């Protein structure tokens, strides 16, 4: 008669997730996350500086979460509290692929575009990062998952305050409606923008016409001496040939 198999207690099972080898592995994962976060923030700052919608928060979240998925794949023996060998029978990587793909579609649903302004990118990235946190908890990387959740929360709460203190070029979405019969010159418009400390973004100019009335839409990037919106509004009100206008901050 075979001896009965010893069934571990709940406390023993729980201890395997917080054993020294598991904590060391989680610590290595956290170091990877910090490195990916810093590099993602560096790339995102370049986009934020030029007034793009996907800035430091979006790049930081996506880079860090992508690193998390990649690095835990390199430690299959640490999955499920060191019982990762049993996972080969169910291949959890296929489950992870399905979750990440499905959450990607969910995140895309919160991204909205209105004129030259795109919103919801950081929300979409945070949703995707949250799914990665859930995956890491599911496979047993508790400490690393808590670290990822902490970093993601700090990004969304405090990073905007830090970005506001860094040098950047804010973008302004401009809509100009001209009086009937007026045919403005693009070169003159660009010179007028430069005189006020702005530069018209290369491929942003859109020209429409209704009857004998033209409407121009474009994004102006502010330089070092870019005038505030209130000053621009006052000057546009007095500009000859302009029948109406609309100004708003843009994230394109």
N, C-alpha and C positions, 0 to 999 in steps of 0.2 A: 504494500500500500504506500503510495507516494505521500510524502509529507505535505501538509497543506501550505499553500503559498502565503507568505506574510504580507498582509495588506497594510500599507502605510497609513498612518493617521492623517487627519486634516492638517494638524500642526506640522508634521514632517513634510507633507507636500508643499505647504506654504513656505517652509524654511528653504526648500530647494531654489525658490525664486529669488531669495535674498542671501544665498550662500556666497562665500568669498569669490569663487570663480565667476559667478553670475554678476556680481558687483563690479569686478574688474572689467568684464566685457561691456557692461553698461557704461562704465567710465570711458572706455575707448570710443564707444559710439557717441557719447556726449562731446568728446574732443573733435570728432569728425563733424558733428553738427555745428559747433562753434566756428570751425574753419569755413564750412560751407556758408554759414550765415554772413560772416565777414566779407567773403568774396561776392556773395549775392548782393549785399548792401553796396559794395564798391561799384559793381556794374549798374545797379539801380540808381545810384547817385548821378551817373552820367545822363540817364534818361530823365531823371527828376530835374536836373539842371536845365535841360532844354525844354521843359514844360510838357513832357509826355505824360500820358495817363498812367502807364505802368512805371511806377517809381521805385523807391527804395523798399517800401513795405512789401509790394508785390514780388519783386525780385528776391528779397530776403526770404520770404515765406516759401516760395516755390523751390529755390535752391536748397534750403535747409530740409524741406520735406522730401525732396528727391534724393538727397544724400541719405536721409534716414532709411528709406526703402532699400537703397543700394547697399548700405553698410550692414544692415541686419541680415541681408541675404548671404553675407560672407561668414556668418556665425550660425549655421543651422544646428550645430551641436548645442547651442545655448537656448534654442527655442523651447518653449513650454517647460521652463525650469530645468533645463538640461536633459529633457527627454525628447530632443529634436529628432532622434533616429526614428521614433514612431511616426513622425509627421510624414516620412517618405511614403507611407501607405496611402495617404490622402492628398499629397502634393498641395500644400497650402499656397504655394506660389501662384497657382491657377486661380485660387479664390482671391488673392491679393490683386491680380491683374483685373479681374472682373469688378472688384470694388473700386479701384482707382479709375477705371474707364467709366463706370456708372456715375461716380461722383463728379467726374469731369463734365459730363452733360448737365448735371445739376448746377454746377458752378457757372456754366455758360448761360444759364437762364437768368442769372442776376446781373449780367453785364448789359448795360443800356447805353445807347448813343443818342445824343440830342444835339444836332448841328455839329459843331467842332468839339464837343465835350463828350468824353466817354467816362462813365461811372460804373462802379461795381466790381472793378478788377481786384481790388484788395479783398473785398468780401468773397469773391470767387476763390481767390488764392487761400483765404483762411478756411473756407469750407473744405477745400482739398487737403490742406494741412491737418484739419481736424480728422479727416478720414485716415490719414497716416498715423495720427496719434492713436486712434482706435485699433488700427492694425498692429501697432507696436505693443499695445496692452494685450491684444488677443494672442500674440505669440510669446508673451511673457517678459518683454523688455520694459518692466515697470518704471525703473529709475530713468531710463532714457526717454520714455514717453512723457514722464513728468517734466523732464528738462525741455523737451520739444514744446510742450504746452506752455511752460513758463516763458521761453523765448518768444513764442508766437504772440502771447498776450502782451509782453513788454513792447514788441514791435508795434502792435496796433494801438496801444495806449500812449506810449511816450515818443515814438519815432517821429511823428509829425512835428512835435515841438522842437526836436533837434534839427530836423530838416529846415524848419523856418529860420534857423540861425545860420544856415550854411548859404554860401553864395549860390544864386540861381537866377534863371531868366524866366520870369512869368510870361505867360502867353495870353493874348487878348483876342477874342473872336470879334470881328468887326463886320457889320452889315451896313452898307451905304446905299441909300436910294436917291438917285439923282432926279433932277427936275426934267420934265419932258423936253426932248431934243438935245439934252446935254450929252456930249460924248467925251468922257474923261480919258486922260492919257495914263497908261500904266507907269511909264517912266516918271512922270510928275508925281504920281501917287507914291511911288517908292522913295523919291527924293523927299517928299513931305514927311514920310514915316521916319526917315533917317534923321531929319532935322529935329524931330521930337523924341529921339532916342530909341526908335524901334526899327526892326527889320522885318519885312514881309516874308513869311516862310515860303520857300521856293515853289512848292507844288500845291499851295493851299488856295490860290486864287480861283474863284468861281464867278462867272459872269452870267447873269440871267437878264431877260428882257420881256416886258409885257407891254404890248402896244409900242409906244414911243418912249417908254421909261426903262432905264437900265438899273439893275441892282447888282452890286459887287459884294462878294463875301470872301473874306480871307482871314488868316491868323497872323498877328503881328507879335514878334518876339522882342521883349524889352531888353535893352542894353544897360550899361552902367547908369545912364542918366534918363532912363525911361520915365516919361511923365505919367502921373496917376490918372485913373479913369476919369475923375472929375474934371481934370484939366483938359483931357482929350475931348470930353463931351462939350465943354465950353467952346473949344476951338472949332469943332465940327459944326456947332450951331451957327457959327459965323462964316463958315466956309461957303464961298460962292458956288452955286450949282447943286448943292446938296439939299434935298428936300426932306430927308429923314435918315436916321441912323439907329443902330443898336450896338451896344458894347457889353461884353461879358467876359469873365475870366474863362479861359479854355484849357482843357487837358486833353490833348489830341495824340 
